[in-house]
């Protein structure tokens, strides 16, 4: 398995695209192994560096009755098995300082959710683990305001950071993805990721759950590559219609090869 320094080097490799992808939430171990294995094979063929992502707890679901995941202990066990059996780095999001410490024992990368990107103590706990930290831009922030978030993380010792654009609140269950955000975020000196599937989410658009427009995710992902993003974040599932979280905006697993090939071409063209 790659060391932290080797993973960080791969995420910063000039001209090489990296992919953060997996199902939105850990539904079961078999699903995670299936998705991770398929994407690892695909990325190896295309020369893309791959990081598996899935959540053990979706703490910000629209409705209290929605599926949240298996929980911290069981979820981290699944991630550990994916990491060991498939041989890929794993990323998961954390919501509390205690979760950051626990997740860092298994995950190679910790993610600060967009809604929590200004939580000072959470950022401190995440960067304090020494793991790579993915800071997702809040839907309520301009890209320029992420400079304050980066400043917090750096002041607390964070040196291995990713910045992720995931759309901005537009009102009435919609988001807008402004591609000016990509070069603005790059000014802060860290790799920039574009979250294509959450950018087409329609928050609360399903009444008691979010909806989405997955057909636009490939379009926005290609735009982000052209705008200078170093990596792309995509949630995928073999059967999105049956997924337990974020199904309407996830990419069907069978469509990932064609999509990733197109992203590699655009990414190489702008290098």
C-alpha positions as CSV (number, residue, x, y, z in Angstrom):
1,X,0.0,0.0,0.0
2,X,1.2,3.5,-0.8
3,X,2.6,5.7,1.9
4,X,1.1,9.1,2.7
5,X,4.0,10.8,0.9
6,X,3.6,8.6,-2.2
7,X,-0.2,9.3,-2.3
8,X,0.5,13.1,-2.0
9,X,3.1,12.9,-4.7
10,X,0.6,11.1,-7.0
11,X,-2.1,13.7,-6.3
12,X,0.4,16.4,-7.3
13,X,1.9,14.6,-10.3
14,X,2.1,17.1,-13.3
15,X,-0.2,16.2,-16.1
16,X,-1.8,13.2,-14.4
17,X,-5.5,13.2,-13.6
18,X,-6.7,11.7,-10.3
19,X,-10.1,10.3,-9.6
20,X,-11.9,10.2,-6.2
21,X,-15.0,8.0,-6.6
22,X,-17.2,5.4,-5.1
23,X,-20.8,5.0,-3.9
24,X,-22.2,7.9,-1.9
25,X,-22.7,5.8,1.2
26,X,-21.5,2.4,2.4
27,X,-24.5,0.2,1.7
28,X,-22.6,-3.1,2.2
29,X,-19.1,-4.4,1.8
30,X,-19.8,-6.3,-1.5
31,X,-20.9,-3.1,-3.2
32,X,-17.8,-1.2,-2.1
33,X,-15.5,-4.0,-3.2
34,X,-17.2,-4.3,-6.6
35,X,-17.1,-0.5,-7.3
36,X,-13.5,-0.1,-6.1
37,X,-12.2,-3.1,-8.1
38,X,-13.9,-2.0,-11.3
39,X,-12.6,1.6,-11.0
40,X,-9.1,0.4,-10.0
41,X,-8.8,-1.7,-13.2
42,X,-10.2,1.2,-15.3
43,X,-7.9,3.8,-13.8
44,X,-4.8,1.5,-14.2
45,X,-5.6,1.2,-17.9
46,X,-6.0,4.9,-18.3
47,X,-3.1,6.0,-16.2
48,X,-5.3,7.8,-13.7
49,X,-4.5,7.8,-10.0
50,X,-7.5,6.4,-8.1
51,X,-8.8,7.0,-4.5
52,X,-11.9,5.2,-3.3
53,X,-14.6,7.2,-1.5
54,X,-17.6,6.2,0.5
55,X,-19.3,7.5,3.7
56,X,-19.9,5.5,6.8
57,X,-22.4,8.1,8.0
58,X,-24.4,10.6,6.0
59,X,-25.0,13.0,8.8
60,X,-26.8,15.7,6.8
61,X,-29.6,13.8,5.1
62,X,-32.8,15.8,4.2
63,X,-35.1,13.5,6.3
64,X,-34.5,11.8,9.6
65,X,-35.9,8.6,8.1
66,X,-33.3,8.4,5.3
67,X,-30.5,5.8,5.4
68,X,-27.4,7.2,6.9
69,X,-24.9,4.3,6.6
70,X,-23.5,1.5,8.8
71,X,-22.0,3.9,11.4
72,X,-18.4,4.6,12.3
73,X,-17.1,1.3,13.5
74,X,-18.7,-1.0,10.9
75,X,-18.0,1.5,8.1
76,X,-14.3,1.9,8.9
77,X,-14.0,-1.9,8.9
78,X,-15.4,-2.0,5.3
79,X,-13.0,0.8,4.2
80,X,-10.1,-1.1,5.8
81,X,-11.0,-4.2,3.8
82,X,-11.4,-2.2,0.5
83,X,-8.0,-0.6,1.1
84,X,-6.3,-4.0,1.8
85,X,-8.0,-6.2,-0.8
86,X,-8.2,-3.8,-3.7
87,X,-5.0,-1.9,-2.9
88,X,-6.3,1.6,-3.2
89,X,-6.1,4.7,-0.9
90,X,-9.5,5.4,0.7
91,X,-11.2,8.7,1.6
92,X,-14.1,9.3,3.9
93,X,-15.8,12.3,5.4
94,X,-15.7,13.2,9.1
95,X,-18.2,15.3,11.1
96,X,-16.7,15.5,14.6
97,X,-13.2,15.8,16.1
98,X,-13.6,12.3,17.6
99,X,-14.5,10.9,14.1
100,X,-11.4,12.5,12.6
101,X,-9.1,10.7,15.1
102,X,-10.9,7.3,14.5
103,X,-11.1,7.6,10.7
104,X,-7.4,8.5,10.4
105,X,-6.5,5.1,11.7
106,X,-8.0,3.6,8.6
107,X,-8.4,6.2,5.9
108,X,-5.6,7.7,3.9
109,X,-7.5,10.9,3.4
110,X,-10.1,12.7,5.5
111,X,-12.8,14.9,4.0
112,X,-14.4,18.0,5.6
113,X,-18.0,18.1,4.3
114,X,-19.1,21.3,2.5
115,X,-21.6,22.3,5.2
116,X,-18.9,22.0,7.8
117,X,-16.0,23.7,6.0
118,X,-15.8,26.6,8.5
119,X,-15.9,24.5,11.6
120,X,-12.5,25.4,13.1
121,X,-12.2,22.6,15.6
122,X,-13.1,20.0,13.0
123,X,-10.5,21.3,10.6
124,X,-7.9,21.4,13.4
125,X,-8.7,17.8,14.3
126,X,-8.5,16.6,10.7
127,X,-5.2,18.3,9.9
128,X,-3.8,17.3,13.3
129,X,-4.0,13.6,12.3
130,X,-1.3,14.2,9.6
131,X,-3.6,12.7,6.9
132,X,-4.3,14.4,3.6
133,X,-7.4,16.5,4.0
134,X,-9.9,17.4,1.3
135,X,-11.7,20.7,2.1
136,X,-15.0,20.9,0.2
137,X,-16.1,24.4,-0.6
138,X,-19.4,25.2,1.2
139,X,-22.4,25.8,-1.0
140,X,-22.8,29.1,0.8
141,X,-19.2,30.4,0.1
142,X,-17.6,32.2,-2.9
143,X,-14.4,30.6,-4.1
144,X,-12.4,33.6,-2.7
145,X,-13.8,32.9,0.8
146,X,-12.1,29.5,0.8
147,X,-8.9,31.4,1.3
148,X,-9.9,31.8,4.9
149,X,-10.6,28.1,5.2
150,X,-7.2,27.3,3.7
151,X,-5.6,29.8,6.0
152,X,-7.2,28.1,9.1
153,X,-5.9,24.7,8.0
154,X,-2.4,25.9,7.3
155,X,-2.2,27.8,10.6
156,X,-3.0,24.5,12.4
157,X,-0.3,22.6,10.6
158,X,-2.1,21.5,7.4
159,X,0.3,21.0,4.5
160,X,-1.4,18.3,2.5
161,X,-4.7,19.8,1.4
162,X,-7.1,19.4,-1.5
163,X,-9.8,21.9,-2.4
164,X,-13.0,20.7,-3.9
165,X,-15.6,22.8,-5.8
166,X,-19.1,21.3,-5.5
167,X,-21.5,24.0,-6.7
168,X,-23.0,27.1,-5.0
169,X,-26.5,27.5,-3.7
170,X,-28.7,29.1,-6.4
171,X,-31.9,28.9,-4.5
172,X,-35.1,26.9,-4.8
173,X,-33.4,23.4,-4.8
174,X,-30.7,24.3,-7.3
175,X,-27.0,24.7,-7.5
176,X,-24.8,26.5,-10.0
177,X,-21.2,25.5,-10.9
178,X,-19.1,28.5,-11.8
179,X,-16.0,27.4,-13.6
180,X,-14.2,30.6,-12.5
181,X,-14.0,28.9,-9.2
182,X,-11.3,26.4,-10.5
183,X,-8.6,29.0,-11.3
184,X,-9.5,31.0,-8.2
185,X,-9.1,28.0,-5.9
186,X,-5.8,27.1,-7.6
187,X,-4.3,30.4,-6.4
188,X,-4.3,29.0,-2.9
189,X,-1.5,26.6,-3.9
190,X,-3.1,23.2,-3.6
191,X,-4.7,20.7,-6.1
192,X,-8.2,21.5,-7.0
193,X,-10.9,18.9,-7.4
194,X,-14.3,19.2,-9.1
195,X,-17.2,17.3,-7.6
196,X,-19.3,16.7,-10.6
197,X,-22.1,14.6,-9.1
198,X,-22.8,16.8,-6.1
199,X,-22.8,19.9,-8.4
200,X,-25.8,18.5,-10.3
201,X,-27.7,17.7,-7.0
202,X,-31.0,19.4,-6.4
203,X,-30.9,19.7,-2.6
204,X,-34.3,18.9,-1.1
205,X,-35.7,18.6,-4.7
206,X,-37.3,15.3,-3.9
207,X,-39.4,16.6,-1.0
208,X,-38.0,14.4,1.8
209,X,-34.8,13.8,-0.1
210,X,-32.5,15.4,-2.6
211,X,-32.9,14.9,-6.4
212,X,-30.4,15.4,-9.2
213,X,-29.7,15.8,-12.9
214,X,-26.9,13.2,-13.5
215,X,-27.0,13.8,-17.3
216,X,-25.2,17.1,-16.7
217,X,-22.4,15.7,-14.5
218,X,-20.2,14.6,-17.5
219,X,-20.7,18.0,-19.1
220,X,-19.6,19.9,-16.0
221,X,-16.7,17.4,-15.4
222,X,-15.3,18.1,-18.8
223,X,-15.7,21.8,-18.3
224,X,-13.8,21.6,-15.0
225,X,-10.9,19.7,-16.7
226,X,-10.7,22.5,-19.3
227,X,-10.7,25.1,-16.5
228,X,-7.7,23.5,-14.9
229,X,-8.9,21.1,-12.2
230,X,-6.3,18.4,-11.2
231,X,-8.9,15.8,-10.2
232,X,-12.5,14.9,-10.4
233,X,-14.8,13.6,-7.7
234,X,-17.6,11.3,-8.9
235,X,-20.1,9.2,-7.0
236,X,-21.1,6.0,-8.9
237,X,-23.2,3.0,-8.3
238,X,-24.1,-0.1,-10.4
239,X,-27.8,0.7,-10.1
240,X,-28.3,4.4,-9.1
241,X,-32.1,4.0,-9.1
242,X,-31.7,1.5,-6.2
243,X,-29.0,3.4,-4.3
244,X,-29.8,4.4,-0.7
245,X,-28.4,7.9,-1.0
246,X,-27.9,10.4,-3.9
247,X,-29.1,8.0,-6.6
248,X,-30.4,10.7,-8.9
249,X,-27.1,12.4,-9.4
250,X,-24.8,9.4,-9.3
251,X,-23.2,8.0,-12.5
252,X,-24.0,4.4,-13.4
253,X,-20.9,2.3,-13.0
254,X,-21.2,1.0,-16.6
255,X,-20.9,4.5,-17.9
256,X,-17.7,5.3,-16.0
257,X,-15.2,4.0,-18.7
258,X,-16.5,6.3,-21.4
259,X,-16.7,9.3,-19.1
260,X,-13.3,8.8,-17.7
261,X,-11.7,8.4,-21.1
262,X,-13.2,11.7,-22.2
263,X,-12.0,13.4,-19.1
264,X,-8.4,12.1,-19.6
265,X,-8.5,13.5,-23.2
266,X,-9.6,17.0,-22.0
267,X,-7.2,17.0,-19.1
268,X,-4.2,16.1,-21.4
269,X,-5.3,18.7,-24.0
270,X,-5.0,21.6,-21.5
271,X,-1.7,20.6,-19.9
